[in-house]
Amino acid sequence: MEKYAGSTSYEFQKEKNKQDMKFQLVTFACMIVFTLISFGLVIAEFNPMFTIPIILLLACVQVGFQLYYFMHMSHKGHSLPSVFLYSGIFVAFITILAMVTIVWW
Amino acid sequence: MSAEELKQLKPGQGPHEPEKATLEGKNKFLGFWFFLGGETVLFASLFGTYLALKNSNLDGPSTQELFGLELVFIMTMILLTSSLTSVYAMYHMKNYDFKKMMIWLGITVLLGLSFLSLEVYEFYEYVMHDGHTFTSSAFGSAFYTLVGTHGAHVIFGLCWITSLMIRNAKRGLNLYNAPKFYVASLYWHFIDVVWVFIFTVVYLMGKVG
């Protein structure tokens, strides 16, 4: 395993990991800000028709951050994981739609 | 597993992405994402049920009367932070720094435990003071099933990470256990993903009405 020690590829990877970590810290800061905005909107008691879509949108963006940066889905070699997850989200969407519409009508 | 896989690795001694360096690691990685796709559907059915039943509270308190935002806010911050600490753990794993990885995993477990105790406290208050139980109304059943299933995932995640840490404490990092740590951290992030929707859909939307 000595082939990896001190090689340029090792130094390169280490630097790259560091860059990734910086991105992830920025991601974390964004997630905290989104959470604060969501709670703030609800506490400020704006019109529900305004608040609900926005907090849902913020939640979706936050989950996207979590998936693509924290869970590394933006990295190479994640095409099959994306297929799995998006199939899950597709079925999830239909499930929620079906259950909610049964009650509404 | 081969002797090669069990050889303890120090910084600069292993391939980058140790979690996918072996066939077993690659398979674990793919299989786990497949499982997460299934988990998405499981939680969707619970969310759907909750959304359909959240206003069927009989004589019990409504969502607006029941929920307080302070506790939920603290729980959200704790879980978000624990997600970041497990990112740190995986950062150190990729650099083959076993000790630092263990420290960050330990912090993750502690944060998870504090989240869990706050959730237990929350449920206790609902049951003892607000008369909001699993059997009190359809809203109660849907609420405890959804939030409770998430809590059960937190318990499982804590047991999983803790046992990985104990089992591999003296082994150090190698190509056999790196995928195990990686997959456990993916699971922990997924728990956080579900919580983001829980605090938005259940608590915030419940408060708005």
Interface residues (C-beta under 8 A of the other chain):
Chain A: M1 E2 Y4 A5 G6 S9 Y10 Q13 K14 N17 D20 M21 Q24 L25 F28 M31 I32 T35 S38 F39 V42 I43 P48 T51 I52 I55 L56 L58 A59 Q62 V63 Q66 L67 F70 M71 G77 L80 P81 F84 L85 S87 G88 I89 V91 A92 F93 T95 I96 A98 M99 V100 I102 V103
Chain B: K7 L9 G12 Q13 G14 P15 H16 K20 F29 L30 W33 F34 L36 G37 G38 E39 T40 V41 F43 A44 S45 F47 G48 T49 L51 A52 L53 L69 F73 T76 M77 L80 S83 L84 V87 Y88 Y91 K94 N95 L186 H189 F190 D192 V193 V196 F197 F199 T200 V201 L204 M205 K207 V208 G209
